[in-house]
């Protein structure tokens, strides 16, 4: 009787195949999972690339592509680890790493997108760091691709296919869940418990960015030219010589990165451009903050539900409620009239609003500038629950 062939061929695979297999598989799963934690944020990064390559007509597909790419990374990484469809997986890994390496090199060389979003906002890499990481991955994947016949399965074909189907469902499901109910882990500066005023401050004694100035000089008499840094300019005392003059604008180069506050670009203005940032963030009582960066694209039903809650909070607890938007004043006023909004309207740049809450609209509960809680419009608390959990404890 013929012997049954074992499906566990992985034991024959040499270490120099297993080590890159583990490294690439785990890194792809981690990278995909950390981006799937915030697919909306990843879609913003894709839109930056669309702008660079002048294909902004794809902006409407950015979110779908973000969910798909995150899921694809996790699926390929998991498939590599269990050894299912090894040859096809090797091709998929090779194509996707070439694509990512091209993007990170282009970003680094042409200085266009300064963070690639490879690991979301959890681990922020410079473009050259991202490209170096992709180069290492490319070498490992090329090794796996060359020996793709040695990527043997850990389980029987039926079990492997079942596990792969589960991985596909879970990978897509993670992105859809976090998009609809906010990231599970919030790596942005506006996370729950954060003090916005504190995140805007520079601690005493913190070192600022250090820049080097380069001057281009020309001798008035001989027309000879020199180029020197600001330190060389001072040390040489050439500035005392009236025969030498600075030509053009000095060139500035960052030579040492200093402390940078996590929140740098938050300014809250009213329709007349009056600054209300300090007033709103220093309120010692609860404030309900509605964030809707694009009113034309906000969920109208959610706006109406939030407005009804705001009306009850104002009437029963005198809670200050404000709407923050980056829409033009004319659009905001027309929107407020149409929906009979009871909240005060203030204007903020789009970028910090998108960082505050990954929803349009979303809601924050503030006290003394501290984010007590925040919600996606799909998971808004009921009025009675909000009152019981927060307001009755005051």
Buried (B, 14 or more C-beta within 10 A) or exposed (E): EEEEEEBEBBEEBEEEBBEBBEBBBBBBBBBBBBBBBBBBBBBBBBBBBBEBEEEEEBEEEBBEBBBBBBBBBBBBBBBBBBBBBBEEBBBBBBEBBBEBBEBBBBBBEEEBBEBBBBBBBBEBBBBEBBBBBBBEBBEBBBBBBEBBEBBBBBBEEEBBEEBBEEBBEBBBEBBEBBBBBBBEEBBBBBBEEBBBBBBBEEEEEEEEEEBBBBBBBBBEEEEEEBEBBBEEBEEEEBEEEEEBEEEEEBEEEEEEEEEEBBBEEBEBBEEEEEEBBEEBBEBEEBBBBBBBBBBEEBBEEBBEBBBEBBBBBBEEBEBBBBBBBBBEBEEBBEBBEEBEBBBBBBBBBEEBBBBBBBBBBBBBBBBBBBBBBBBBBEEBBEBEEBBEEBBEEE
